Amino acid sequence: MENPSKLLYLVRHAKSSWSDPGLSDQARPLNSRGEQDAPLMGAWLAGQAFLPQHIVSSPARRARSTAEIIATSLRFDPAGIAIDPDIYFNGLQRMFAAIQRNDDDIDRLMMVGHNPVMTQLFRELTGEPLDNMPTCAIAIIEFAAPSWGLIDTTPGHLLAFQTPKGLKS
């Protein structure tokens, strides 16, 4: 039986390193702050009432690493993380497509990606003003919809928004 609501977790990848200018954008790793922030945010998420059932990440190394670190904090097998190229700088419509093609048996979905699309998606889905989704921020958005295919037409309700800075202060 389909659940009449869906939870979407939007995660912007943790802080990445620019120390090796020879690396391609997709190959950039996390920097030390990113390596500290991702487990911090994973621990925060592990304390929430409902945890993601499925995690989808951009193919970029920094996003995959963030997804893997958070997954480990949630006792989610990192090998189960799906990689979707549509999450890597392909615009808002492709991001919606990446969300909509998930199986409706999944009620709690995490997407790990990049700005500016994560901020745009956040604003589009919640109607909330947000200038910039900081690195490693997590938004949890609830939709009164039985299908991921309805997410672009169903307004979401922001349940939680957290940043590493918010946890450290």
N, C-alpha and C positions, 0 to 999 in steps of 0.2 A: 504494500500500500504506500502511495506517495505521501510524503510529509507536506502539509500545506504551507510550510515556510522553509526558507533557505537562509543559511548564514554564509556570508562571503568575508574572508579575511584578506585584506589588501596589505601586502608587505613590500615596502621599498627596500632594496638590498642595503646591507650595511656599508659603511664607509670603505671605499676602495683605494688602492695604492696607485699613485702616479709615478713611483720611483724609477720605473724602467720605461723610458720613452719609446723603446723599440718594440714593446708589446702591442699587439692589436687591442682594440677596445674590448673585444670579447674575451681576451686572455687576461685582462687585469685582475689581480687577486684582491682580497681584502687587505687593508692595512691593519696595524695593531689595534687601533680604536675599533675598527669593524669586527675584529676577532674577539674583542671584549664585549661589544654591544650586542652581538647576535645571541650569545648564550644568556645574557641578561634579559633580553626580550623574550627568548624562549622560555626562561623560568617564569616570567610574568604571564605569558600565555598559558603555560601549564597550570597556573593557578586559576584560570577562568573556568566558568561553569561547563562550557562545551568546547571540545577540541576538534580541530579539522579532521575529516575522514580521508581527505585527498589533498595532495600538495602538487601544484603545477608551478614550474619555474621557467624563467627565461634561460636560454642556453649559455648566457654569459657567465664566466667563471665566478664573478663576484656575487651574482644572484644565486647560482647553484650552491656556492659555499654557504651563503646566508640560509638558504632553504635547508641544507643538510644539518647545519648547526641547530637551527630551530627544531627541525624534525627530531634530532637526537634528544633535545630537551623534553620533547613531547612523547618520547618512547615510540616514535614512528620510524619505521625502517627507512633510512635514507635511500635505499635501493628502490623503494616504491615511489619516489618522486618522479613525476612526469615532466618531460622537457617539451616546451612548446615554443617554436621560433616566432610565433605571432606576438609573443610578449616582449620581444626585443625590438624596441623602437619602430614599431609598425603602425602606430596611431591608435586612436580611440576605437574606431570601428573594428579593427582587427583584435583589439583587446576584448571588446564585447563578444566577438566571434569565439575567442579562446574560452571565455566563460560559458557561453551558450552551448558549446558542443560537449560539455560534461554530462555524464549520465545522471538522470534525475533520481536514481537510487542514492546518490551522494547528496546529503543535506547540508554538509559543512565543508566548504571548499576554500583552500588557501591559494592565492596567486602571488608569486614573488617576482617583482619586476623593477622598472626604472622610471625615473622622472624624465620628462614632464608628464607622461601619460598617467602615472599613478595619481598624481595630484588632480589631473583633469578627470579621471575616472571617479575619484573620491567625490569631487564637486558634482559631477553629473549624477551619481547614484544617490547622494545624500541631500543635495541642495544646500549643503553647509559651505560657508566661505572658508577657503583655505588657500593661502598664497603659495605654500610649498610644503609638501610632505617630506619631512626630514629623513635622512638616511636611517634605516632600520625601524622606522615608525610602523605601527600596526594599527589598522582600522578594522573593526568588526561591524559589519552591516547586516541587518536582518531584512528579509523580503517576505512579504505575505504572498508568496507565489509557489505553486507546486512544481514549477519547471524552470531550469536555468534559461531556457529559451525565452522566458518572459522578462528577464532581468532588465533589458533596456527600456521596457515600457512600464515596469512596476517600480514605484518609488521605494527607496530603501530607508530604513531607520537606523541611525548610527547608535550602536550599543556601547561601543568603547573606542577610544583613540588613545594610544600611548606611544611615547617616544623614549629613547634611552635617556635623554636629558631630563625628562619628567620623572623617571625612576631614580635618577641620581640626586635630584634636588630635595 
